[in-house]
Amino acid sequence: MPDQQLESRIGMDLARRAYLYDLLHAVFGGNCSPDFVAKLFGSQAREMFTCEAAVISDGDLSVDSKCALAKMDRSLDDCAREVLACYDEHGGLSSDAVAALAPEMEGDYAKLFQIPGDCYVHMWESPYVGTEQTLFQCSTLDVRAAYHAAGLKLQAEKQFPDDHIAAMLGYLSCMGSRAYEAYADGRDSECRKALQDSKAFLEAHVLTWVNAFAQKVIERDARGLYAAFAQGIVMVAHVDSVQLDWLMGHIGE
């Protein structure tokens, strides 16, 4: 691959992963404002997810897309199809449609993630990797340490679970932006460090439970919007785990 073409691909890959983590951070952080819903179902978001799905279907990277994922009843291919089907149904919403959908999403978010009941789904790591469904276990403190090492801190630290999926996605978005900016400025070593930290965090604290989380959302989300974007997290995280190795192998070499 010619140097200019390689540099362009690296830049686009870095930008896309930062964008998608930021978008998913907002989705699972409960942002249901009409402005955000319009952005979520806009052309740029759709294009980014389409490019991510193409990484799976093109076979350019060694992503296992056909086998059923651990703790899920579907494959990465299936997850990608569900995300794109969601955009086929809701993409390019009119302002009236956005105004109608935003409160519906807000209600679904509360039912799924805030109000205990038959549809409730835990949004933090510790219940999925520990033996008790409680907050602030050892894994929570490990996540907090990763944030602090990056110079980050939750605004509601010690009151809000550090290992909440939205907080984790926010961390990966922040580190993704750092990597992109460092690469754009020619600071390859800083870029690689941000990617290395992201890879370690992803494997230690995201891939350990995101499949189980997404499966719960799929089973309990009647409307299916949060189920689609939970599968979006699975797709992005699994692709990123492989793509990070490719990026680190080509940046600064």
N, C-alpha and C positions, 0 to 999 in steps of 0.2 A: 504494500500500500504506500503510495507516494506520501512524503512528509506532510505536505499541505492537506491532503485528504485525511491523513491520520489525525492531525491536529484538529481539524474540523470535527471529526467523529468524536474525539475525546471531549472537546468543548460541548458538543451537543449532548453527549451522554451525561456529563457532569451537570449541565443545566437541567436536563430532564429529571434526574433523580432528585435534585434539590426541590424542583417544582412539585413533583408528585408527593414527596414527603410533606411538604408544606400544605398542599391541598388536603391530604388525608388527615393531617394534624387538625385542620379546621373542621373537617367533617366530624371527626370523633371527639373534638372538643366542644361540640354542640352549637357551632355557628349555623344558625338557620335564618339569617337575615336575608331579605329578598336580593340584596346586592350580591351576597355570597352564593346563593342558590343559582342566580343568573350566571355567575362565574363558573360554578361547579358544572353546570350543564352547557357551558359555552364551547365554542369551536376550539379554543386553545387547549382546554382540559381534555376534550375528546381526542385531539391530535396526539397529545402526550400519552394517553392510555393506549391509543392505537399503535404508536411507536413501541411502547413497552410490550404489547402483545406480539408485535412483529419479531421482537428478539426471541420469543419463544417459538413462534411458527417457522422462522427462517432457519433455525438450527445453527446460527452463526456462533453462538456460545453453547457450551455443553450443559444445557439446562434440561433436566429430566421432566418432560412435559406430559407424558402419556400415563405414567403410573399414578395410582391413587396416592394422595398425600397422606402422611401419618395423621391420624386423628380427624380425617376428613373423608367424606364419601365421594370425592371428586379429585380430578387431576388439575395441574396448572393450566392445561388447555381449557378445561371446563371453566375454571375461574376467569380466564381471559374472555371467554365467550360471554359469560354472564355480565361482566363489566361493559363490554361493547354492546350487548343487547340492551342494557340500561340506557346507553346513549342513543341507540336506535329509537327507543321509546320516548325518551325525554329530552334529547339533545335539541338545542336551538329553540328553547321555550319562548313563547311570547311573554310580554310583561304581565299580562293578565294571568297566564298560566303559572308564572313564577310567583305572583302574589297569592295564588291559590295553593301552590305546593309548599311554600315556606312554612306556614303554620301546620300543615300536615306532617312535615318532617320534624318540626319542633315537638309535636305530640308523640310521634313515633320515638324520638330520642328519649323523651321522658319515660315512656312506657318501657322501653328496652333497657335503659341505662341508669335511670334515676329512681324509679318507683318500684320497690320490692313487690313481686307478684309472679304469676305464671310465666310472663314474658321476660322477666329480668335477666340480664346478662352481666356478669362481673367484667369490668374493664381494666383490671390491673393484673399484673403477672403472678403475684404470690399465690392466689387460689389455684392456679393452674399448675404450678411447679412445686408447691408445698403440700403439706398434709392437712392443713387447716385453712378454711376460707376466711382468713383474717388479713388485716392491713399491717404494713410495717414489719415484715419478716426480714430475715437476713438478706434475701434477694433485693428487697426494697432499698436497704442501706448500700448494697453494691451499686445499684443504679444511681443513687444519690452521689456516691463517690465518683462515678463516671461523669456526672454533670459538673461536679466541682472541679475535677481535673481539667475540664474544658473551659473553666471559668464561667460556668452557668449555674443558675440557682432558680428553683421554682419560687414564684412570688408568694405562694402559700406553703412554703416548705414546713414540714412537720404537722401540717393540717390537711394536706392533700397528698394522696399516695404518689410518690416519685415514680413508681412503676406503672402508672396509668398509661394506657395505650396512646392517648393524645400527647402526654408529656414525652414519651419515647419517640413518637413521630416528630415532635417538635425538636428534640435533640438531633435526630438524624437530618432533619431539614436544615438546622443551623450548621451542623458539620458539613452538610452538602454544599451550602452556600460558601462556607469558608474554603472548601476544596476548589470550587469553581472560581472564586475570586483569586485565590493563590495561583491557580493555573493560568488564568488570564493575565496576571501580572508577572508571569515567568518564575514564580517562587515554587519550583517543582517539589523541593523537599518538604515544604509546608503543606502542599497539596497532598503528597503521599502520606504524611503524618495524619492528616484529617481523615483520609480514606482508611488507613490502618486502624485508627480508633473506631471508626464507623463499623468496620468489618468485625472487630472484636466485640463491640456492643451488640451488633445485629445477631451474632451467633450465640452470645451468652445470654441475651435478655429479650430477644424478639422471636427468633425462629424456634425457641423452646416452647412457645405457647400460642403463637398467633394462629396456627391452624385450628387448635381447639377452640379458641375464641371465635374465629370466623364460623366454625361449624355451629356453635351455639346461636350466633346471630342468624344464620341461615334457617335454623329450625324454628326460631321464635319471631322473626320479623314478617308479619303478615303482608305488608305492602311490598317488601323486597328491596327497597332502596338502600338501607343500611347493610342488608345482606350482600348486595352487589359491591358496595364499597369495602366491606370487610374482606371480600374476595380480592378486591383491588389491593388491599394491604398485603395479602398472601402473595399475590402475583409480583408486586413490586419488591417485597422483601426477598423472595426466593431468587428472582432475577438478579437483584442487587448483590446477593451473596456471591454469585458467579461473576457478575460484571465487575465487581470491585477487584477481583483477582486480575482480570484482563486490564483494567485501568492502571493498577499499580505496576503491572508488567510492562506498560508502554509509556508511562510518565517518567521522565528523567532518565530514560535509558539511552 
